[in-house]
Amino acid sequence: MAKKEKSNKPAVLSGTVPEWASTSVIAQLLGKTVRRVQQLTQEGVLETEIPPGGGTRKYRTCETIQRYVSYVEEKAVSYTHIRAHETVL
């Protein structure tokens, strides 16, 4: 019997966006590893909260994606500014 090959295609999320998401879901949405999401959280780029009703700390899905996009945009602007300054010198 032939082995079924594992697909390298990313999983697709469908339906409405849940308010709260785990580290692995955020990693999937951002296209990053779970470890990178943890690092971004330790660096203060992303934040976790305890959802209503308690339980494990989670990310507010939309807020987290927006924070990450802002972080990437800020890095791009900083890089562009540095490169522009270097060409002047």
C-alpha positions as CSV (number, residue, x, y, z in Angstrom):
1,M,0.0,0.0,0.0
2,A,1.4,3.4,-1.0
3,K,2.0,6.0,1.7
4,K,-0.1,9.1,1.5
5,E,2.2,12.1,1.0
6,K,1.9,15.0,3.4
7,S,0.7,18.2,1.7
8,N,3.0,21.2,1.9
9,K,0.1,23.4,1.1
10,P,-0.9,25.6,4.1
11,A,-4.2,24.8,5.8
12,V,-7.0,27.2,4.9
13,L,-9.1,28.7,7.6
14,S,-12.7,29.3,6.8
15,G,-15.8,30.9,8.4
16,T,-15.8,33.8,10.8
17,V,-12.7,34.9,12.7
18,P,-12.8,33.8,16.3
19,E,-12.2,36.5,18.9
20,W,-9.5,34.5,20.7
21,A,-6.7,32.4,19.1
22,S,-4.0,30.1,20.4
23,T,-0.3,30.5,19.6
24,S,-0.5,27.9,16.9
25,V,-3.4,29.5,15.1
26,I,-1.7,32.9,15.2
27,A,1.5,31.3,13.8
28,Q,-0.6,29.8,11.0
29,L,-2.3,33.1,10.2
30,L,1.0,35.0,10.1
31,G,2.9,32.3,8.3
32,K,5.5,32.1,11.1
33,T,6.5,29.4,13.5
34,V,5.1,29.0,16.9
35,R,8.5,29.8,18.3
36,R,8.6,33.1,16.4
37,V,5.2,34.1,17.7
38,Q,6.4,33.3,21.2
39,Q,9.5,35.5,20.6
40,L,7.4,38.4,19.3
41,T,5.3,38.1,22.5
42,Q,8.4,38.2,24.7
43,E,9.6,41.2,22.8
44,G,6.3,43.0,23.4
45,V,5.2,43.1,19.8
46,L,2.2,40.8,20.5
47,E,0.2,40.4,23.6
48,T,-1.8,37.6,25.3
49,E,-4.7,37.9,27.7
50,I,-6.7,35.5,29.8
51,P,-10.1,35.3,27.9
52,P,-13.4,35.8,29.8
53,G,-14.1,32.7,31.7
54,G,-10.5,32.0,32.4
55,G,-8.3,29.4,31.0
56,T,-5.0,29.5,29.1
57,R,-3.7,32.9,27.9
58,K,-4.7,33.6,24.2
59,Y,-4.3,36.2,21.6
60,R,-7.1,38.5,20.4
61,T,-7.1,37.4,16.8
62,C,-7.8,40.7,14.9
63,E,-5.8,42.9,17.3
64,T,-2.9,40.5,17.1
65,I,-2.8,40.5,13.3
66,Q,-3.1,44.3,13.3
67,R,-0.2,44.7,15.8
68,Y,2.0,42.4,13.6
69,V,1.2,44.4,10.5
70,S,2.1,47.6,12.3
71,Y,5.3,46.0,13.5
72,V,6.3,45.0,10.0
73,E,5.4,48.4,8.6
74,E,7.5,50.2,11.2
75,K,10.5,47.9,10.5
76,A,10.1,48.7,6.8
77,V,10.0,52.5,7.4
78,S,13.0,52.3,9.7
79,Y,15.0,50.3,7.1
80,T,14.1,52.7,4.3
81,H,15.1,55.7,6.5
82,I,18.4,54.1,7.4
83,R,19.1,53.2,3.7
84,A,18.2,56.7,2.6
85,H,20.5,58.2,5.3
86,E,23.4,55.9,4.2
87,T,23.2,57.0,0.6
88,V,23.5,60.7,1.7
89,L,26.7,60.0,3.5
